[in-house]
Amino acid sequence: MKITISGKNIDVTPGLRQTVNEKLGKLDRYFTPDTQVNVTLSVEKERHKIEVTIPVKGRIIRSEQVSNDMYVSIDLVEEVIERQLRKYKNKIIDKKQSAENFQKAYVDNDYLENEEIRIVRTKKFDIKPMYPEDACVQMELLGHNFFVFMNADTDQVNVVYKRKGNTYGLIEPES
């Protein structure tokens, strides 16, 4: 694996670089040597965050972990990616067509954690035309962290969602 490490508001010391390479190096057993791994380390106040992105054919494997210690965040991100790889192996590798970034042992292994995604609840509701700001108010009133609505300006289905720092996001289809 080719690991690229960058830092935001943090100097990537040789110790940090070595720890990232050692921890993420454990993922070598899953990926081919030419697989690109992008790592971003950042510090904001007391939050030490690591973001790992691994683009593989047709998919992106990604994890982001935050703690009050960068070394703890690094440990957590490696565990999460490994769990994702075992749990979603059949979803990540579609009938060996996109297996070129993965080691043969990973592709051939049948993990016991291979759980199917199950939808356990379905909700139906009327979609009423409203403006995004009104949808945010409705979402708050319901106590949800997202809300689906018909945008009164565009007549398209949109989604508003809560973001960190008491801000909101809007998802709308491309025209």
C-alpha positions in Angstrom: 0.0 0.0 0.0 1.1 3.5 -0.7 0.3 5.7 2.3 0.2 9.5 1.8 0.0 11.4 5.1 -0.8 15.1 5.4 -1.5 17.3 8.4 -3.9 20.2 9.1 -2.9 22.4 12.1 -0.4 19.7 13.1 3.2 18.8 12.3 3.4 15.3 11.1 6.3 14.2 13.3 8.4 11.1 12.4 6.7 9.3 15.4 3.2 10.0 14.1 4.3 9.0 10.6 5.8 5.7 11.9 2.6 5.0 14.0 0.3 5.6 11.0 2.5 3.4 8.8 2.6 0.6 11.4 -1.1 0.6 12.2 -2.4 1.0 8.6 0.3 -1.4 7.4 -1.7 -4.1 9.1 -4.2 -3.6 6.2 -1.6 -4.8 3.8 -3.1 -8.3 4.0 -6.3 -6.9 2.3 -4.8 -4.6 -0.4 -2.4 -4.9 -3.3 0.9 -3.0 -3.0 -0.1 -0.3 -5.5 -3.3 0.6 -3.6 -3.3 4.3 -2.6 -4.2 5.2 1.0 -4.8 8.9 1.8 -4.4 9.9 5.5 -5.2 13.4 6.9 -4.3 14.2 10.5 -5.8 17.3 12.0 -6.2 19.0 15.4 -8.9 21.5 16.3 -9.0 22.6 19.9 -8.8 19.3 21.9 -10.0 17.1 19.0 -7.4 15.0 17.3 -8.9 13.6 14.1 -7.6 11.2 11.5 -9.3 10.6 8.2 -8.4 7.6 6.0 -9.7 7.3 2.5 -8.9 4.3 0.3 -10.2 4.6 -3.3 -10.8 1.2 -4.9 -12.4 0.5 -8.2 -15.9 1.9 -8.0 -15.9 2.4 -4.2 -14.3 4.4 -1.5 -13.4 2.9 1.9 -13.4 5.7 4.4 -13.1 6.1 8.2 -12.8 9.2 10.4 -12.0 9.0 14.1 -11.8 11.7 16.7 -10.4 11.5 20.2 -8.4 13.7 22.6 -5.2 11.8 21.6 -3.9 11.3 18.0 -2.5 7.9 18.8 -5.9 6.7 20.1 -7.5 8.0 17.0 -5.0 6.1 14.8 -5.7 2.9 16.7 -9.5 3.3 16.3 -9.4 4.1 12.6 -7.4 0.9 11.8 -9.9 -1.2 13.7 -12.9 0.4 12.0 -11.5 -0.1 8.5 -10.7 -3.7 9.2 -14.2 -4.3 10.5 -15.7 -2.6 7.5 -13.6 -4.8 5.2 -14.7 -8.0 6.9 -18.3 -7.1 7.3 -19.0 -5.7 3.8 -16.6 -7.9 1.8 -19.3 -9.1 -0.6 -20.6 -5.6 -1.1 -17.1 -4.2 -1.7 -16.0 -6.8 -4.2 -18.7 -7.4 -6.9 -18.1 -10.9 -8.3 -14.3 -10.3 -8.5 -14.8 -7.6 -11.2 -13.5 -4.9 -8.9 -11.1 -7.2 -7.0 -7.9 -5.8 -8.6 -7.0 -3.6 -5.5 -7.4 -6.5 -3.1 -5.2 -9.4 -2.0 -6.3 -12.8 -3.3 -6.5 -14.1 0.3 -9.0 -11.4 1.2 -11.1 -12.0 -1.9 -11.2 -15.8 -1.3 -11.8 -15.6 2.5 -15.4 -16.1 3.7 -15.7 -14.0 6.8 -18.3 -15.0 9.4 -19.2 -11.4 10.1 -20.8 -11.2 6.6 -24.2 -9.9 7.7 -26.8 -8.9 5.2 -28.2 -5.4 5.5 -31.7 -5.7 6.7 -34.4 -3.0 6.7 -36.4 -3.5 9.8 -38.8 -0.6 9.5 -40.5 1.2 6.7 -42.2 4.6 7.1 -44.6 6.2 4.7 -45.6 9.9 4.9 -46.9 12.7 2.8 -44.3 14.9 1.3 -45.5 18.5 1.5 -43.9 21.3 -0.5 -41.9 23.7 1.8 -38.9 25.8 1.8 -35.6 24.4 3.2 -35.7 26.7 6.2 -39.2 25.5 7.0 -38.0 21.9 6.7 -35.2 22.6 9.2 -37.8 23.9 11.7 -40.0 20.9 11.1 -36.9 18.6 11.6 -36.2 20.3 14.9 -39.8 20.0 16.0 -39.7 16.3 15.3 -36.4 15.8 17.1 -34.8 14.1 14.0 -31.4 14.7 12.5 -32.6 14.7 8.9 -35.9 15.5 7.1 -37.2 14.6 3.6 -39.4 17.2 1.9 -40.6 18.6 -1.5 -38.7 21.8 -2.2 -41.3 24.5 -2.9 -38.8 26.4 -5.2 -37.7 23.4 -7.3 -40.5 20.8 -7.0 -37.9 18.2 -6.3 -37.4 15.9 -3.3 -34.6 17.3 -1.0 -33.2 16.3 2.4 -32.0 18.7 5.1 -29.8 17.3 7.9 -28.1 18.4 11.1 -24.4 19.1 11.0 -21.9 19.7 13.8 -21.9 23.1 15.3 -25.7 23.7 15.1 -25.6 24.1 11.3 -27.7 22.4 8.6 -27.0 20.8 5.2 -29.2 20.4 2.2 -29.1 17.6 -0.3 -30.8 18.1 -3.6 -30.6 16.2 -6.9 -28.5 17.5 -9.7 -30.4 19.2 -12.5 
